[in-house]
Amino acid sequence: MVNATKGQFITCDIPMAQFIVNMNSTLPASQKFIIHVLDNTHLFVQPHAAEMIRSAISEFRDKISYEKPA
């Protein structure tokens, strides 16, 4: 018998995948969203987590971006 799980497939570079895995590991067990880590650059996550991941990445990029002083 086949078991199917609905989710979203994410492709990214290795540092971003590690960021997502680390973000997942900081959550309590009931809120973890990674279904399976396929390899270094591909993740399969629960569909409701996509927007949360996008906003966390956007926030992270804003934090590490350099803005030239005026």
PDB file of N, H, CA, C and O in Angstrom:
ATOM      1  N   MET A   1       0.839  -1.179   0.000  1.00  0.00           N
ATOM      2  CA  MET A   1       0.000   0.000   0.000  1.00  0.00           C
ATOM      3  C   MET A   1       0.884   1.243   0.000  1.00  0.00           C
ATOM      4  O   MET A   1       1.911   1.287   0.678  1.00  0.00           O
ATOM      5  N   VAL A   2       0.481   2.233  -0.754  1.00  0.00           N
ATOM      6  H   VAL A   2      -0.353   2.196  -1.305  1.00  0.00           H
ATOM      7  CA  VAL A   2       1.254   3.463  -0.902  1.00  0.00           C
ATOM      8  C   VAL A   2       0.678   4.531   0.015  1.00  0.00           C
ATOM      9  O   VAL A   2      -0.536   4.729   0.063  1.00  0.00           O
ATOM     10  N   ASN A   3       1.547   5.213   0.738  1.00  0.00           N
ATOM     11  H   ASN A   3       2.533   5.052   0.700  1.00  0.00           H
ATOM     12  CA  ASN A   3       1.148   6.360   1.557  1.00  0.00           C
ATOM     13  C   ASN A   3       1.652   7.626   0.890  1.00  0.00           C
ATOM     14  O   ASN A   3       2.845   7.751   0.616  1.00  0.00           O
ATOM     15  N   ALA A   4       0.764   8.556   0.628  1.00  0.00           N
ATOM     16  H   ALA A   4      -0.206   8.455   0.850  1.00  0.00           H
ATOM     17  CA  ALA A   4       1.148   9.823   0.004  1.00  0.00           C
ATOM     18  C   ALA A   4       1.031  10.943   1.029  1.00  0.00           C
ATOM     19  O   ALA A   4       0.117  10.962   1.853  1.00  0.00           O
ATOM     20  N   THR A   5       1.967  11.867   0.959  1.00  0.00           N
ATOM     21  H   THR A   5       2.709  11.852   0.289  1.00  0.00           H
ATOM     22  CA  THR A   5       1.962  13.024   1.842  1.00  0.00           C
ATOM     23  C   THR A   5       1.997  14.282   0.995  1.00  0.00           C
ATOM     24  O   THR A   5       2.846  14.423   0.114  1.00  0.00           O
ATOM     25  N   LYS A   6       1.080  15.191   1.260  1.00  0.00           N
ATOM     26  H   LYS A   6       0.390  15.076   1.976  1.00  0.00           H
ATOM     27  CA  LYS A   6       1.051  16.454   0.533  1.00  0.00           C
ATOM     28  C   LYS A   6       2.107  17.375   1.133  1.00  0.00           C
ATOM     29  O   LYS A   6       2.246  17.461   2.354  1.00  0.00           O
ATOM     30  N   GLY A   7       2.851  18.062   0.269  1.00  0.00           N
ATOM     31  H   GLY A   7       2.739  17.992  -0.722  1.00  0.00           H
ATOM     32  CA  GLY A   7       3.879  18.970   0.747  1.00  0.00           C
ATOM     33  C   GLY A   7       4.390  19.843  -0.375  1.00  0.00           C
ATOM     34  O   GLY A   7       3.876  19.821  -1.493  1.00  0.00           O
ATOM     35  N   GLN A   8       5.414  20.611  -0.053  1.00  0.00           N
ATOM     36  H   GLN A   8       5.831  20.629   0.856  1.00  0.00           H
ATOM     37  CA  GLN A   8       6.057  21.466  -1.048  1.00  0.00           C
ATOM     38  C   GLN A   8       7.510  21.076  -1.167  1.00  0.00           C
ATOM     39  O   GLN A   8       8.181  20.789  -0.175  1.00  0.00           O
ATOM     40  N   PHE A   9       7.984  21.069  -2.400  1.00  0.00           N
ATOM     41  H   PHE A   9       7.439  21.301  -3.205  1.00  0.00           H
ATOM     42  CA  PHE A   9       9.366  20.740  -2.723  1.00  0.00           C
ATOM     43  C   PHE A   9      10.150  22.035  -2.806  1.00  0.00           C
ATOM     44  O   PHE A   9       9.776  22.940  -3.551  1.00  0.00           O
ATOM     45  N   ILE A  10      11.227  22.134  -2.053  1.00  0.00           N
ATOM     46  H   ILE A  10      11.531  21.399  -1.447  1.00  0.00           H
ATOM     47  CA  ILE A  10      12.050  23.344  -2.032  1.00  0.00           C
ATOM     48  C   ILE A  10      13.430  23.019  -2.583  1.00  0.00           C
ATOM     49  O   ILE A  10      14.068  22.056  -2.156  1.00  0.00           O
ATOM     50  N   THR A  11      13.881  23.824  -3.529  1.00  0.00           N
ATOM     51  H   THR A  11      13.363  24.606  -3.876  1.00  0.00           H
ATOM     52  CA  THR A  11      15.230  23.740  -4.065  1.00  0.00           C
ATOM     53  C   THR A  11      15.951  25.033  -3.715  1.00  0.00           C
ATOM     54  O   THR A  11      15.447  26.121  -3.995  1.00  0.00           O
ATOM     55  N   CYS A  12      17.117  24.925  -3.110  1.00  0.00           N
ATOM     56  H   CYS A  12      17.526  24.041  -2.882  1.00  0.00           H
ATOM     57  CA  CYS A  12      17.889  26.110  -2.739  1.00  0.00           C
ATOM     58  C   CYS A  12      19.365  25.731  -2.661  1.00  0.00           C
ATOM     59  O   CYS A  12      19.732  24.570  -2.841  1.00  0.00           O
ATOM     60  N   ASP A  13      20.205  26.729  -2.391  1.00  0.00           N
ATOM     61  H   ASP A  13      19.907  27.672  -2.245  1.00  0.00           H
ATOM     62  CA  ASP A  13      21.615  26.412  -2.233  1.00  0.00           C
ATOM     63  C   ASP A  13      21.856  25.830  -0.832  1.00  0.00           C
ATOM     64  O   ASP A  13      20.971  25.869   0.024  1.00  0.00           O
ATOM     65  N   ILE A  14      23.037  25.303  -0.615  1.00  0.00           N
ATOM     66  H   ILE A  14      23.755  25.272  -1.311  1.00  0.00           H
ATOM     67  CA  ILE A  14      23.349  24.597   0.635  1.00  0.00           C
ATOM     68  C   ILE A  14      23.219  25.496   1.868  1.00  0.00           C
ATOM     69  O   ILE A  14      22.606  25.073   2.848  1.00  0.00           O
ATOM     70  N   PRO A  15      23.771  26.728   1.864  1.00  0.00           N
ATOM     71  CA  PRO A  15      23.616  27.565   3.068  1.00  0.00           C
ATOM     72  C   PRO A  15      22.151  27.869   3.402  1.00  0.00           C
ATOM     73  O   PRO A  15      21.782  27.891   4.576  1.00  0.00           O
ATOM     74  N   MET A  16      21.317  28.101   2.389  1.00  0.00           N
ATOM     75  H   MET A  16      21.617  28.083   1.436  1.00  0.00           H
ATOM     76  CA  MET A  16      19.917  28.396   2.652  1.00  0.00           C
ATOM     77  C   MET A  16      19.199  27.149   3.163  1.00  0.00           C
ATOM     78  O   MET A  16      18.330  27.251   4.029  1.00  0.00           O
ATOM     79  N   ALA A  17      19.547  25.987   2.646  1.00  0.00           N
ATOM     80  H   ALA A  17      20.254  25.904   1.943  1.00  0.00           H
ATOM     81  CA  ALA A  17      18.954  24.741   3.144  1.00  0.00           C
ATOM     82  C   ALA A  17      19.329  24.535   4.614  1.00  0.00           C
ATOM     83  O   ALA A  17      18.497  24.099   5.409  1.00  0.00           O
ATOM     84  N   GLN A  18      20.567  24.845   4.974  1.00  0.00           N
ATOM     85  H   GLN A  18      21.243  25.199   4.327  1.00  0.00           H
ATOM     86  CA  GLN A  18      20.984  24.716   6.370  1.00  0.00           C
ATOM     87  C   GLN A  18      20.244  25.720   7.253  1.00  0.00           C
ATOM     88  O   GLN A  18      19.919  25.413   8.399  1.00  0.00           O
ATOM     89  N   PHE A  19      19.981  26.902   6.735  1.00  0.00           N
ATOM     90  H   PHE A  19      20.245  27.151   5.804  1.00  0.00           H
ATOM     91  CA  PHE A  19      19.212  27.897   7.467  1.00  0.00           C
ATOM     92  C   PHE A  19      17.801  27.365   7.751  1.00  0.00           C
ATOM     93  O   PHE A  19      17.292  27.507   8.862  1.00  0.00           O
ATOM     94  N   ILE A  20      17.173  26.752   6.736  1.00  0.00           N
ATOM     95  H   ILE A  20      17.586  26.636   5.833  1.00  0.00           H
ATOM     96  CA  ILE A  20      15.819  26.214   6.900  1.00  0.00           C
ATOM     97  C   ILE A  20      15.817  25.041   7.876  1.00  0.00           C
ATOM     98  O   ILE A  20      14.920  24.939   8.714  1.00  0.00           O
ATOM     99  N   VAL A  21      16.808  24.157   7.780  1.00  0.00           N
ATOM    100  H   VAL A  21      17.536  24.241   7.100  1.00  0.00           H
ATOM    101  CA  VAL A  21      16.898  23.019   8.704  1.00  0.00           C
ATOM    102  C   VAL A  21      17.099  23.520  10.128  1.00  0.00           C
ATOM    103  O   VAL A  21      16.491  22.991  11.058  1.00  0.00           O
ATOM    104  N   ASN A  22      17.946  24.534  10.311  1.00  0.00           N
ATOM    105  H   ASN A  22      18.440  24.964   9.555  1.00  0.00           H
ATOM    106  CA  ASN A  22      18.182  25.094  11.633  1.00  0.00           C
ATOM    107  C   ASN A  22      16.908  25.753  12.175  1.00  0.00           C
ATOM    108  O   ASN A  22      16.591  25.623  13.357  1.00  0.00           O
ATOM    109  N   MET A  23      16.187  26.457  11.307  1.00  0.00           N
ATOM    110  H   MET A  23      16.445  26.562  10.347  1.00  0.00           H
ATOM    111  CA  MET A  23      14.935  27.085  11.719  1.00  0.00           C
ATOM    112  C   MET A  23      13.942  26.017  12.190  1.00  0.00           C
ATOM    113  O   MET A  23      13.242  26.205  13.185  1.00  0.00           O
ATOM    114  N   ASN A  24      13.892  24.907  11.472  1.00  0.00           N
ATOM    115  H   ASN A  24      14.461  24.754  10.664  1.00  0.00           H
ATOM    116  CA  ASN A  24      13.003  23.801  11.835  1.00  0.00           C
ATOM    117  C   ASN A  24      13.416  23.175  13.171  1.00  0.00           C
ATOM    118  O   ASN A  24      12.556  22.805  13.970  1.00  0.00           O
ATOM    119  N   SER A  25      14.706  23.057  13.416  1.00  0.00           N
ATOM    120  H   SER A  25      15.404  23.358  12.767  1.00  0.00           H
ATOM    121  CA  SER A  25      15.179  22.394  14.641  1.00  0.00           C
ATOM    122  C   SER A  25      14.941  23.237  15.893  1.00  0.00           C
ATOM    123  O   SER A  25      14.942  22.705  17.003  1.00  0.00           O
ATOM    124  N   THR A  26      14.739  24.541  15.727  1.00  0.00           N
ATOM    125  H   THR A  26      14.738  24.973  14.825  1.00  0.00           H
ATOM    126  CA  THR A  26      14.491  25.390  16.896  1.00  0.00           C
ATOM    127  C   THR A  26      13.028  25.365  17.333  1.00  0.00           C
ATOM    128  O   THR A  26      12.699  25.861  18.410  1.00  0.00           O
ATOM    129  N   LEU A  27      12.155  24.798  16.519  1.00  0.00           N
ATOM    130  H   LEU A  27      12.422  24.395  15.644  1.00  0.00           H
ATOM    131  CA  LEU A  27      10.726  24.741  16.839  1.00  0.00           C
ATOM    132  C   LEU A  27      10.409  23.529  17.712  1.00  0.00           C
ATOM    133  O   LEU A  27      11.138  22.537  17.686  1.00  0.00           O
ATOM    134  N   PRO A  28       9.324  23.604  18.484  1.00  0.00           N
ATOM    135  CA  PRO A  28       8.895  22.423  19.241  1.00  0.00           C
ATOM    136  C   PRO A  28       8.443  21.316  18.282  1.00  0.00           C
ATOM    137  O   PRO A  28       8.109  21.588  17.129  1.00  0.00           O
ATOM    138  N   ALA A  29       8.434  20.094  18.753  1.00  0.00           N
ATOM    139  H   ALA A  29       8.705  19.873  19.689  1.00  0.00           H
ATOM    140  CA  ALA A  29       8.124  18.932  17.905  1.00  0.00           C
ATOM    141  C   ALA A  29       6.781  19.055  17.200  1.00  0.00           C
ATOM    142  O   ALA A  29       6.637  18.592  16.069  1.00  0.00           O
ATOM    143  N   SER A  30       5.810  19.662  17.840  1.00  0.00           N
ATOM    144  H   SER A  30       5.928  20.038  18.759  1.00  0.00           H
ATOM    145  CA  SER A  30       4.479  19.772  17.233  1.00  0.00           C
ATOM    146  C   SER A  30       4.430  20.773  16.078  1.00  0.00           C
ATOM    147  O   SER A  30       3.475  20.766  15.302  1.00  0.00           O
ATOM    148  N   GLN A  31       5.450  21.639  15.952  1.00  0.00           N
ATOM    149  H   GLN A  31       6.226  21.645  16.583  1.00  0.00           H
ATOM    150  CA  GLN A  31       5.453  22.666  14.904  1.00  0.00           C
ATOM    151  C   GLN A  31       6.507  22.429  13.829  1.00  0.00           C
ATOM    152  O   GLN A  31       6.641  23.248  12.920  1.00  0.00           O
ATOM    153  N   LYS A  32       7.250  21.344  13.906  1.00  0.00           N
ATOM    154  H   LYS A  32       7.142  20.679  14.645  1.00  0.00           H
ATOM    155  CA  LYS A  32       8.272  21.071  12.889  1.00  0.00           C
ATOM    156  C   LYS A  32       7.604  20.877  11.540  1.00  0.00           C
ATOM    157  O   LYS A  32       6.548  20.251  11.446  1.00  0.00           O
ATOM    158  N   PHE A  33       8.224  21.418  10.487  1.00  0.00           N
ATOM    159  H   PHE A  33       9.082  21.926  10.563  1.00  0.00           H
ATOM    160  CA  PHE A  33       7.587  21.439   9.175  1.00  0.00           C
ATOM    161  C   PHE A  33       8.320  20.650   8.107  1.00  0.00           C
ATOM    162  O   PHE A  33       7.753  20.425   7.038  1.00  0.00           O
ATOM    163  N   ILE A  34       9.550  20.220   8.342  1.00  0.00           N
ATOM    164  H   ILE A  34      10.010  20.403   9.211  1.00  0.00           H
ATOM    165  CA  ILE A  34      10.280  19.450   7.339  1.00  0.00           C
ATOM    166  C   ILE A  34       9.789  18.004   7.378  1.00  0.00           C
ATOM    167  O   ILE A  34       9.828  17.346   8.418  1.00  0.00           O
ATOM    168  N   ILE A  35       9.327  17.530   6.229  1.00  0.00           N
ATOM    169  H   ILE A  35       9.295  18.065   5.384  1.00  0.00           H
ATOM    170  CA  ILE A  35       8.885  16.146   6.114  1.00  0.00           C
ATOM    171  C   ILE A  35      10.082  15.257   5.827  1.00  0.00           C
ATOM    172  O   ILE A  35      10.240  14.197   6.433  1.00  0.00           O
ATOM    173  N   HIS A  36      10.932  15.699   4.889  1.00  0.00           N
ATOM    174  H   HIS A  36      10.804  16.559   4.397  1.00  0.00           H
ATOM    175  CA  HIS A  36      12.114  14.898   4.532  1.00  0.00           C
ATOM    176  C   HIS A  36      13.179  15.794   3.903  1.00  0.00           C
ATOM    177  O   HIS A  36      12.867  16.648   3.073  1.00  0.00           O
ATOM    178  N   VAL A  37      14.427  15.597   4.297  1.00  0.00           N
ATOM    179  H   VAL A  37      14.681  14.904   4.971  1.00  0.00           H
ATOM    180  CA  VAL A  37      15.562  16.261   3.651  1.00  0.00           C
ATOM    181  C   VAL A  37      16.044  15.296   2.578  1.00  0.00           C
ATOM    182  O   VAL A  37      16.558  14.222   2.890  1.00  0.00           O
ATOM    183  N   LEU A  38      15.880  15.675   1.320  1.00  0.00           N
ATOM    184  H   LEU A  38      15.463  16.548   1.067  1.00  0.00           H
ATOM    185  CA  LEU A  38      16.212  14.775   0.215  1.00  0.00           C
ATOM    186  C   LEU A  38      17.712  14.728  -0.059  1.00  0.00           C
ATOM    187  O   LEU A  38      18.283  13.651  -0.229  1.00  0.00           O
ATOM    188  N   ASP A  39      18.342  15.889  -0.101  1.00  0.00           N
ATOM    189  H   ASP A  39      17.878  16.764   0.037  1.00  0.00           H
ATOM    190  CA  ASP A  39      19.797  15.990  -0.206  1.00  0.00           C
ATOM    191  C   ASP A  39      20.195  17.386   0.264  1.00  0.00           C
ATOM    192  O   ASP A  39      19.393  18.071   0.899  1.00  0.00           O
ATOM    193  N   ASN A  40      21.414  17.819  -0.037  1.00  0.00           N
ATOM    194  H   ASN A  40      22.066  17.263  -0.553  1.00  0.00           H
ATOM    195  CA  ASN A  40      21.916  19.105   0.475  1.00  0.00           C
ATOM    196  C   ASN A  40      21.155  20.317  -0.029  1.00  0.00           C
ATOM    197  O   ASN A  40      21.189  21.368   0.611  1.00  0.00           O
ATOM    198  N   THR A  41      20.467  20.199  -1.160  1.00  0.00           N
ATOM    199  H   THR A  41      20.439  19.345  -1.679  1.00  0.00           H
ATOM    200  CA  THR A  41      19.807  21.358  -1.752  1.00  0.00           C
ATOM    201  C   THR A  41      18.308  21.167  -1.985  1.00  0.00           C
ATOM    202  O   THR A  41      17.667  22.036  -2.575  1.00  0.00           O
ATOM    203  N   HIS A  42      17.744  20.058  -1.538  1.00  0.00           N
ATOM    204  H   HIS A  42      18.265  19.352  -1.059  1.00  0.00           H
ATOM    205  CA  HIS A  42      16.321  19.784  -1.764  1.00  0.00           C
ATOM    206  C   HIS A  42      15.652  19.341  -0.465  1.00  0.00           C
ATOM    207  O   HIS A  42      16.131  18.446   0.231  1.00  0.00           O
ATOM    208  N   LEU A  43      14.526  19.998  -0.160  1.00  0.00           N
ATOM    209  H   LEU A  43      14.137  20.725  -0.726  1.00  0.00           H
ATOM    210  CA  LEU A  43      13.764  19.686   1.041  1.00  0.00           C
ATOM    211  C   LEU A  43      12.304  19.481   0.658  1.00  0.00           C
ATOM    212  O   LEU A  43      11.810  20.089  -0.292  1.00  0.00           O
ATOM    213  N   PHE A  44      11.622  18.620   1.403  1.00  0.00           N
ATOM    214  H   PHE A  44      12.024  18.126   2.174  1.00  0.00           H
ATOM    215  CA  PHE A  44      10.188  18.421   1.238  1.00  0.00           C
ATOM    216  C   PHE A  44       9.539  18.850   2.542  1.00  0.00           C
ATOM    217  O   PHE A  44       9.788  18.250   3.588  1.00  0.00           O
ATOM    218  N   VAL A  45       8.699  19.894   2.487  1.00  0.00           N
ATOM    219  H   VAL A  45       8.497  20.381   1.637  1.00  0.00           H
ATOM    220  CA  VAL A  45       8.129  20.484   3.702  1.00  0.00           C
ATOM    221  C   VAL A  45       6.606  20.486   3.640  1.00  0.00           C
ATOM    222  O   VAL A  45       6.012  20.308   2.577  1.00  0.00           O
ATOM    223  N   GLN A  46       5.994  20.689   4.788  1.00  0.00           N
ATOM    224  H   GLN A  46       6.477  20.834   5.652  1.00  0.00           H
ATOM    225  CA  GLN A  46       4.539  20.790   4.850  1.00  0.00           C
ATOM    226  C   GLN A  46       4.095  22.044   4.094  1.00  0.00           C
ATOM    227  O   GLN A  46       4.779  23.066   4.149  1.00  0.00           O
ATOM    228  N   PRO A  47       2.966  21.981   3.392  1.00  0.00           N
ATOM    229  CA  PRO A  47       2.553  23.103   2.540  1.00  0.00           C
ATOM    230  C   PRO A  47       2.290  24.404   3.288  1.00  0.00           C
ATOM    231  O   PRO A  47       2.491  25.480   2.725  1.00  0.00           O
ATOM    232  N   HIS A  48       1.851  24.336   4.526  1.00  0.00           N
ATOM    233  H   HIS A  48       1.688  23.462   4.983  1.00  0.00           H
ATOM    234  CA  HIS A  48       1.542  25.559   5.270  1.00  0.00           C
ATOM    235  C   HIS A  48       2.803  26.325   5.677  1.00  0.00           C
ATOM    236  O   HIS A  48       2.710  27.484   6.082  1.00  0.00           O
ATOM    237  N   ALA A  49       3.965  25.706   5.579  1.00  0.00           N
ATOM    238  H   ALA A  49       4.040  24.765   5.250  1.00  0.00           H
ATOM    239  CA  ALA A  49       5.205  26.326   6.038  1.00  0.00           C
ATOM    240  C   ALA A  49       5.859  27.226   4.998  1.00  0.00           C
ATOM    241  O   ALA A  49       6.791  27.958   5.331  1.00  0.00           O
ATOM    242  N   ALA A  50       5.408  27.197   3.770  1.00  0.00           N
ATOM    243  H   ALA A  50       4.650  26.603   3.500  1.00  0.00           H
ATOM    244  CA  ALA A  50       6.070  27.939   2.694  1.00  0.00           C
ATOM    245  C   ALA A  50       6.148  29.433   2.976  1.00  0.00           C
ATOM    246  O   ALA A  50       7.210  30.036   2.826  1.00  0.00           O
ATOM    247  N   GLU A  51       5.039  30.034   3.382  1.00  0.00           N
ATOM    248  H   GLU A  51       4.176  29.544   3.504  1.00  0.00           H
ATOM    249  CA  GLU A  51       5.044  31.479   3.639  1.00  0.00           C
ATOM    250  C   GLU A  51       5.898  31.818   4.858  1.00  0.00           C
ATOM    251  O   GLU A  51       6.571  32.849   4.872  1.00  0.00           O
ATOM    252  N   MET A  52       5.877  30.970   5.874  1.00  0.00           N
ATOM    253  H   MET A  52       5.330  30.133   5.863  1.00  0.00           H
ATOM    254  CA  MET A  52       6.704  31.184   7.061  1.00  0.00           C
ATOM    255  C   MET A  52       8.189  31.148   6.688  1.00  0.00           C
ATOM    256  O   MET A  52       8.974  31.959   7.180  1.00  0.00           O
ATOM    257  N   ILE A  53       8.570  30.211   5.823  1.00  0.00           N
ATOM    258  H   ILE A  53       7.932  29.553   5.424  1.00  0.00           H
ATOM    259  CA  ILE A  53       9.966  30.105   5.376  1.00  0.00           C
ATOM    260  C   ILE A  53      10.354  31.339   4.576  1.00  0.00           C
ATOM    261  O   ILE A  53      11.430  31.899   4.782  1.00  0.00           O
ATOM    262  N   ARG A  54       9.482  31.770   3.660  1.00  0.00           N
ATOM    263  H   ARG A  54       8.607  31.315   3.492  1.00  0.00           H
ATOM    264  CA  ARG A  54       9.774  32.970   2.852  1.00  0.00           C
ATOM    265  C   ARG A  54       9.982  34.196   3.724  1.00  0.00           C
ATOM    266  O   ARG A  54      10.914  34.969   3.501  1.00  0.00           O
ATOM    267  N   SER A  55       9.121  34.379   4.712  1.00  0.00           N
ATOM    268  H   SER A  55       8.364  33.751   4.893  1.00  0.00           H
ATOM    269  CA  SER A  55       9.245  35.568   5.565  1.00  0.00           C
ATOM    270  C   SER A  55      10.497  35.491   6.438  1.00  0.00           C
ATOM    271  O   SER A  55      11.141  36.514   6.670  1.00  0.00           O
ATOM    272  N   ALA A  56      10.853  34.311   6.923  1.00  0.00           N
ATOM    273  H   ALA A  56      10.330  33.480   6.735  1.00  0.00           H
ATOM    274  CA  ALA A  56      12.073  34.162   7.734  1.00  0.00           C
ATOM    275  C   ALA A  56      13.316  34.444   6.894  1.00  0.00           C
ATOM    276  O   ALA A  56      14.258  35.078   7.370  1.00  0.00           O
ATOM    277  N   ILE A  57      13.323  33.978   5.654  1.00  0.00           N
ATOM    278  H   ILE A  57      12.559  33.463   5.267  1.00  0.00           H
ATOM    279  CA  ILE A  57      14.457  34.231   4.760  1.00  0.00           C
ATOM    280  C   ILE A  57      14.551  35.717   4.440  1.00  0.00           C
ATOM    281  O   ILE A  57      15.645  36.281   4.434  1.00  0.00           O
ATOM    282  N   SER A  58      13.420  36.353   4.174  1.00  0.00           N
ATOM    283  H   SER A  58      12.531  35.895   4.179  1.00  0.00           H
ATOM    284  CA  SER A  58      13.407  37.782   3.883  1.00  0.00           C
ATOM    285  C   SER A  58      13.930  38.585   5.072  1.00  0.00           C
ATOM    286  O   SER A  58      14.727  39.508   4.905  1.00  0.00           O
ATOM    287  N   GLU A  59      13.481  38.232   6.254  1.00  0.00           N
ATOM    288  H   GLU A  59      12.833  37.483   6.390  1.00  0.00           H
ATOM    289  CA  GLU A  59      13.943  38.906   7.473  1.00  0.00           C
ATOM    290  C   GLU A  59      15.443  38.701   7.675  1.00  0.00           C
ATOM    291  O   GLU A  59      16.155  39.636   8.041  1.00  0.00           O
ATOM    292  N   PHE A  60      15.922  37.486   7.438  1.00  0.00           N
ATOM    293  H   PHE A  60      15.344  36.726   7.141  1.00  0.00           H
ATOM    294  CA  PHE A  60      17.347  37.179   7.578  1.00  0.00           C
ATOM    295  C   PHE A  60      18.169  37.991   6.579  1.00  0.00           C
ATOM    296  O   PHE A  60      19.207  38.547   6.937  1.00  0.00           O
ATOM    297  N   ARG A  61      17.711  38.062   5.336  1.00  0.00           N
ATOM    298  H   ARG A  61      16.868  37.610   5.045  1.00  0.00           H
ATOM    299  CA  ARG A  61      18.440  38.827   4.317  1.00  0.00           C
ATOM    300  C   ARG A  61      18.467  40.309   4.645  1.00  0.00           C
ATOM    301  O   ARG A  61      19.477  40.975   4.419  1.00  0.00           O
ATOM    302  N   ASP A  62      17.375  40.832   5.174  1.00  0.00           N
ATOM    303  H   ASP A  62      16.554  40.291   5.358  1.00  0.00           H
ATOM    304  CA  ASP A  62      17.335  42.239   5.578  1.00  0.00           C
ATOM    305  C   ASP A  62      18.334  42.509   6.699  1.00  0.00           C
ATOM    306  O   ASP A  62      18.965  43.565   6.730  1.00  0.00           O
ATOM    307  N   LYS A  63      18.478  41.557   7.618  1.00  0.00           N
ATOM    308  H   LYS A  63      17.965  40.699   7.593  1.00  0.00           H
ATOM    309  CA  LYS A  63      19.406  41.718   8.734  1.00  0.00           C
ATOM    310  C   LYS A  63      20.864  41.736   8.285  1.00  0.00           C
ATOM    311  O   LYS A  63      21.677  42.475   8.841  1.00  0.00           O
ATOM    312  N   ILE A  64      21.197  40.924   7.278  1.00  0.00           N
ATOM    313  H   ILE A  64      20.537  40.324   6.826  1.00  0.00           H
ATOM    314  CA  ILE A  64      22.591  40.800   6.897  1.00  0.00           C
ATOM    315  C   ILE A  64      22.985  41.701   5.724  1.00  0.00           C
ATOM    316  O   ILE A  64      24.142  41.704   5.304  1.00  0.00           O
ATOM    317  N   SER A  65      22.018  42.470   5.194  1.00  0.00           N
ATOM    318  H   SER A  65      21.078  42.467   5.536  1.00  0.00           H
ATOM    319  CA  SER A  65      22.309  43.357   4.079  1.00  0.00           C
ATOM    320  C   SER A  65      22.990  44.638   4.558  1.00  0.00           C
ATOM    321  O   SER A  65      22.625  45.205   5.589  1.00  0.00           O
ATOM    322  N   TYR A  66      23.968  45.074   3.802  1.00  0.00           N
ATOM    323  H   TYR A  66      24.264  44.614   2.965  1.00  0.00           H
ATOM    324  CA  TYR A  66      24.692  46.303   4.140  1.00  0.00           C
ATOM    325  C   TYR A  66      24.025  47.477   3.423  1.00  0.00           C
ATOM    326  O   TYR A  66      23.740  47.418   2.227  1.00  0.00           O
ATOM    327  N   GLU A  67      23.788  48.533   4.179  1.00  0.00           N
ATOM    328  H   GLU A  67      24.020  48.582   5.150  1.00  0.00           H
ATOM    329  CA  GLU A  67      23.283  49.755   3.580  1.00  0.00           C
ATOM    330  C   GLU A  67      24.321  50.846   3.790  1.00  0.00           C
ATOM    331  O   GLU A  67      24.762  51.097   4.911  1.00  0.00           O
ATOM    332  N   LYS A  68      24.697  51.481   2.709  1.00  0.00           N
ATOM    333  H   LYS A  68      24.339  51.277   1.798  1.00  0.00           H
ATOM    334  CA  LYS A  68      25.694  52.520   2.755  1.00  0.00           C
ATOM    335  C   LYS A  68      25.131  53.732   3.505  1.00  0.00           C
ATOM    336  O   LYS A  68      24.029  54.189   3.202  1.00  0.00           O
ATOM    337  N   PRO A  69      25.884  54.256   4.485  1.00  0.00           N
ATOM    338  CA  PRO A  69      25.403  55.437   5.213  1.00  0.00           C
ATOM    339  C   PRO A  69      25.251  56.631   4.269  1.00  0.00           C
ATOM    340  O   PRO A  69      26.003  56.777   3.306  1.00  0.00           O
ATOM    341  N   ALA A  70      24.288  57.460   4.559  1.00  0.00           N
ATOM    342  H   ALA A  70      23.677  57.342   5.341  1.00  0.00           H
ATOM    343  CA  ALA A  70      24.024  58.644   3.714  1.00  0.00           C
ATOM    344  C   ALA A  70      25.012  59.741   3.972  1.00  0.00           C
ATOM    345  O   ALA A  70      24.935  60.801   3.350  1.00  0.00           O
TER     346      ALA A  70
END
